[in-house]
Amino acid sequence: MPVELKDVQLVADEIKHKFEEFKTTNDKRFDAVESEKGKLAGQVETLTTELKSFEKIKIDLEKQLDEIQLKSNRINSGANAKSKDAIEHEKAYTKFMRKGSEDGLAELETKALNLGTDEDGGFAVPEEWNRNILKATENMSVMRGVCSQMTIGTEDYKQLMDIGGTTSGWVGETDARPGTNSPQLKQLSANFGEIYANPAATQKSLDDIYFNVEQWLIDSIQEEFSDKEDEAFTIGDGTNKPKGLLTHTMATEADGVRAWNAFQYRETSTVGQVTADDIVKAPFMLKQRYRGMAKWMGSTDLLANLMVLKDGNDNYLWRPGLEVGESSTLRNREYIENDYMPGVAANANALALGDFSRTMMILDRIGIRMLRDPYTNKPYVQFYTTKRVGNMVRNYNAMKFLRVKAA
């Protein structure tokens, strides 16, 4: 039976009708999916903001706990026996700060600290004050919190580094022992600089017997010292200041191939960003002996990008530390925020990974010094406070960098 044209038209109209129904339904589904994606994006953005706020609250709380611990240490240190010279030195120094009296202070300083008179003038703060200032600075400093530290009496500090060359081997009990190559040693010197702060107090405050001059001095200079030190230890050029991690030579060659005094870096796999694959692969640039204590260091801006990265199982690589004292982690390694690390920009060494304690040594020269100035800014009394601090990189293999790939 032949098919009539009107029958074909009916079938075509039916198909067209069903397609329009399908299209309408599918459009609604697509709009719903897009709407849900928008809601989800908003939720992720809100969660990111809340997590950042939580992280700040946690950091503030940890700082308060550190301050309580520091005060407790000072109280407990009173139970430890002090030498008569140290006690007399503290009394004379407090009198100097309050009244400007220098009577016998130079002699007491020499006896208590075994330090000679500094050519730049001023007086060294008492030994316990010196320790408490360093401890307070360490509590606020990012770099001091992860790097090795040492207090020394002179800036002429050097350390030998073995850069390879020694040979060894296996032999039988009666076999000859062939000579081995001598090790290649390099002498490392520290980059030192002088850091200063100039806090001021009114004479009326200093005359108040309840005014704790030691605590006031610590509170006044710890933030300034810690901020300037973090800047130098990260990006310092080494001229009249420490040399920062990011200002050392960097190369792409592996350990044992590149120059001994250069860090290794690897470019990110994608132009202009750090990806999840980069984070997963980066630790394997480090030899196994350094991976166990390796930590990440990057900027807060970079962290905002890293917080949304996921692995192949759709799990976030970043995990917030939800308890006081618990660190936030990236791929199960502690992430340290450093305001002086660069953000995501072409050719920026945006992310460091390594064992910081084996990489950098921070050196404090004993003897924080102070000049009392009651004249420059009346009615305030200014206390020009200085200290000598330096650093050196001890192991260039213990730290690696991720560099953002340029177009």
N, C-alpha and C positions, 0 to 999 in steps of 0.2 A: 504494500500500500504506500503510494508516494506521500512524502512529507510536504505538507502545504506551508507556504511562506508564513502564514499567520501563526502556525504552530511553532516555527523557529523563532518568531518574534516573541511569542509568549515565554518560551524557554529563556531567551536572551534577557527579557525583562525580569524574569524570576532570578536569574544569575546576578543581574545588576543590582536588584533589590537586596539579595543576600550579601553581596560584596559591600554595599553601602552600610548594611547593618554591622558587618564584620569591621569595617573601617571605623565606624562610630565607636563601637565597643573597644577596639584596639587603641583609638585616640584617647579614650577615657582612661584606659589602663596606663598608657604612656604618661598622661598628665598626672595621674596618681603617683606613678613611680618618681617622676621629676619632683613632685611636691614632697614626697618622702625623703628624696635625696637632699632637697633644700633644708628640710627640718633636721635631717641627720647632720648636715654640714654645720647648721646653727648649733646643734647640741655639742658637736666636737669643738667648735670655737668657744662655746661657753665653758665646756669642761677644761679646755686648755687654759682659759683665763682663771678659772677657779683653782686649778692645780698650781698655777704660778703664784696666786695669792696665798695658797696654803704653804707653798715652799718658802715664801717670804716670812710668813708667820713662824714656821718651824725654825728658820735660820735665826730670827730675832730671839726666839725662846732659847735656842742653843747658846746664843751669845750671852743671854742673861744667866744661864747656868754656868757658862765659863767664867763670868764675872764673879758669881757667888763662890765658885771654886777658887778663883784667884784670891778673893778676900779671905776665904777659909785658910788658904795656904799661908797668907801673911800672918793670920792670927796664930796658926799652928807653929809658924817659924819662930814665934816668940818663945816657945818652949825649948827651942834648940839653943845651946849655949853659944853666946857671942863673945868674942874676945873683948877685953877692956878697951883696946884701941878702936875696934869697930863701933862700940857703944858711944865712946867719946866723939868719934868722927860723925856719927849720926846726929848727936846733940849739937855739935858745932855747925853742921851743915844746915840743920833746921833753923838755927839762929841766924845763919847767913841769909837764908831765904827770907826770913821774916823781917830782919832788921838791917841786913847788909853788913853785918859784922864779920870781918875776916880774921879776927884775932886767933892765931894759932892754927887756922884751918889748913894751911899748906903743910905744916909739920904733921898734923894728924892724918891728912890724906896720904902722905908718904909712908907713915907707919902702918896705917890700916890696909892700904891697897898695894903698897910696895911699888908705887908709880912715881916717876919724876915729874917735875913741873913741865906742863905743856907749853911749847913756844907760842902758841896762839892764845894763851891765857885761859882764864876760867878755872873752875874747880870740878874735879870728877865727883859724880854723885856717889853716895855710899854703896857698897857692894850689894847689899840686899835690895836697895832701890833699883840698881842696875839690873839685877835678875828679874825683878817684878816688871820693869818696863819692857824687857825683852819678852817675858812671858805674855804680857798683855798684848804686845804687838803681834806675837805669834798667833794668838787667839783670833785676831782680826785679819791676818794676812793669809791670802790664798796660797801663795808660793811657800811660805814658811810652814804651812800646814802639811806639805807633802815632801819637801826637800830635806836633805840632811843639813844639820847645823853644827857649828863649832865656834867656841869662844877662844880667841887667841890673844897673845900679848903684843904681837908685832905684825906688821903688814908683810914682812919678808917671809911669807909662808909658801912653801912649794911642795909639790907632790909628784912622784914618779908614776908614769903610766906605761904599762907594757903594751906596745902596739903590735906585738907578734914577732916572729923570727926564731923563737925557740923551737928546736926539733927534739923528738923523743922516739922511742920505739921499743919493741919487745926483743928480748934475748934469752938464750938458754943459760943454765946455771954456770957453765964453763966457757960460754962464748965470749969473744972479745967485745968490749964496750966502745964502740966508735965514738969519737968526739961529737958533741952536738953544737949547733949554732948558738951564738950568744943572743940573749933577748935584746930586742930593740926597745929602748926606753926613751920616753919623752918627759921632759920636766915641765910640769904645769904650774903656772903662776896665776894668782887671783887678780881680778880687776876690782880695785877699791875706789870708793868715793865717800864724800862726807855728806851726810843728810842732816838737815836742821829743821827745827820748829821754833817759833817765837811766841809762846803763850804769854798772856798778860793777866794780872790780877790787881785789884785795888789794894792800897796800903791798909785800908780799913779791914779788908778781908784777912790780910796777912797778920794783922794785930789781934785777930780773934783767936783765942787759945783753942777753940773747938774746930778751927779750920784745919783740916788734915792736908798739909802741904804735899806730902808724898802722893796721896791718892789724887789730889788735884793735878799734880804734874803728870801722873800716868794717864788720867782721863783726857788731859789737854793735848798730849802729843802722840798717843797710841794710834789714832786714826790717821793722822798726817803721816807718821812714819810708815805705817803698814801700806797705805795707798801708794806712796812714792816708791817704796821697795817693790811692790807688786809690778808697778810700771817698769822699773829698771830690770827686774829679774825676767820679765817677759819680752820687752822690746828695747831695753837699754842699749846704747851704742858702745859702751865700754870706755867712753871718754869722761873721766872724772866721776864715773858711776859704774856699777856692775854691768856686765854684758848679758843681754837677754837671750833666752832660748831661740827666739825667732830671728835674731840678727847673726847667728852663726851660719857658716856655709852649709848648703844643702845640695845633695846629689841623688840621682836615681839608682846608682849602683848598690849592690848588696854589701853586707858586712864582709870585710876581708878583701874587697875589690876597690871600693872608693877610698879616698884619702882618709886617714885615721881621724882627722879633726873636722869631719863633716857629718851631718845628720842625713839619714835617708828619707826621701819623701816619695809618695806615689800619687799620681793624678787620679782624680775621681773618674769613674767610668762614664759619667754624663756631663755635658757642658753646663756649667753654671749651678751645679747642685751636688749635694752629698746624698747618695742613694742607700737603700737598705743593703744592697750587695756590697757596697764599699765598707759599710760598718762590719758586715759579717767577715769579710776577707782581711781587713786591716790587721787584726792581731797576729796573723801568720807572717807578717813582715818581721816580727820579733822572734828571736830564738826562744826556745821553750823556757830557758832559765830566767827570762825576763817577763814572761807572760803572766806568771802567777800573781805578781804584785802590780801589774800594769793597770793604769787608770786613764780615763779620757780627760782631756781639758779642752774647753771651747768657750765661746762667748754665749751670752744669754740669747742674742739674736739667732745664733745657729741652733740653740736648743729648741727654739720655737718650731724650727723646721724638722728637727730630729724626732720631736715628740709624736709626729703623725706617721713615722715610718713603720711598716709592718714586714714580717717575714713571710715565707711562702705558705705558712699555715694561718695567715691573717692575724697573727699576734703582734701587738705593739712591741717594738724593740726597747722603748723607754719605759721604765717603771719608777713611779714616785716613791720616795722613802716616806712612809706614812707614820713612822714613829720617831720621836725625838732621838737624835743620835744615829738614826738609820739613814744611810745615804741613798739618793736617787741613783738609778743605774741605767746604763745603756748597753744592751746586750749582755746583761749580768756583770758589768764592770762599772765601778763608781764613776760618775760624771761630775767634774769639778768646773764650776762656772768661774771664768776669769774675764773681767771687763776689758782687759787689754789684749785679749785674743781677737783676731779679725773676724768679721762676719762673712757671709757668703758673697764672695766677689772673685772675679777672674784672677787666677794665679795667687790667691790668698792661701797661706798655710793655716787653714781654718780649724783643723782638729789635730791635737797632739795625743799620742797614746804611748805610755811607757811607764817604767819604774822610776819615778821622779827622785826617790831617795838615792838611787844608784847613779842617776844622771847628773844632778847638780848638788854642790855643797855651798851653803851660805856661811860666810865667815864674819863674825862680829869681833871687832877689836875691843878688848875690855877698856872701860873708861868712858862712859857717857859724860860729857862735860857741859858746864853751864856758866854763862856770863849774866850777872844781874845788872839790869839797866833801869834805874828809877828816873832818868832824865828825859829820854827821847819822847815819851808819850805820856806826860803828866795828865791826870793824877794816877795813871797806871804804872805798875812796875812790870817790865818785860823781862822774860827769862829766855835768853838766846841759848837754846839747847842743841848740841851737836853730837853725832856719833859717827864712827868710821865703820863702814860695812862693805863687804866684797863678796864675790862668788867665783866659782870655777865649774866648768863642765868636766866631770871625771870619767864619763863613759858615754861615748857617742853611739854605741850600739843598743843602749837600753831605752832609747826614745825614737819614735817614728812619727811622721807627719802625713796627713792627707791634704793635698793641694787641690783647690777647686780648678777644674779644667776650663781653660779659656776657649773661646770659639775658634 
